[in-house]
């Protein structure tokens, strides 16, 4: 499975993240609402993420409210 790094409306990966637009899942816990990608990014079911370098990507609803 291939998932977008920062949500469907994003065109760029977070700063410091691999330059790839997509990353493959290494493990997922759908019942708990999170997944781990091969690059070490934690993806959450609300559209948020926590990258391996410590960058926090806010949930999708917060990014839409800020726009």
N, C-alpha and C positions, 0 to 999 in steps of 0.2 A: 504494500500500500504506500502511496506517495501522498504527502500532505503539504499544504502551503505552510511556510514558517510562521507567518504573522497574521494569517486570516485572509479571507477571500478578497478583501478590498485593498490589500497591500501590494505595492509595486517594488518595495525594497526590503531586504532583510535588515534586522537590527544592526546597529554599529558593532563591529567586532565579531559578527557572526560570519560563518562561511559565505562566500559570495553566491553560492548556489541559491536559486529561487525555491527549490524544493529539496526536501530531505526525506529519507526513508525511515519508517518506524523500526525501532529495535525491540520495543516491548510496549504493550498497551494494557491498561486496566480500565476498560470502558465503564464498568460498574462503579468505579471510584472517580471517574471523570478526568483521567490524565493519561498521557502517553509519553514515552521516552524515544527520542530519535537517535540515530546512529552518531550524530555529532554531539550528543549530550544535552540537547535542549529538552526541557519538560514542556509539553503542550497541555493546556487545560481545556475542558469542554466549553468554557465560556469565551474562548478565543484568546486568552492570555497565554503567556509563555515565560519561562525562566531559562535563559541561555547558560551555557557552560561557563561563560566568563562573568556571570553574575548580573547581566543586563535583564531588567524586568520589562516585559512587554505587557501593557495594561490590557484588560479584557476588551473585547470588541465593543461592548456597549459604552465603555468610557471613551474609546477612540472616536466613536460616532458622535457622542455628546460634545466632544471638544472641537469637532470639525464645524 
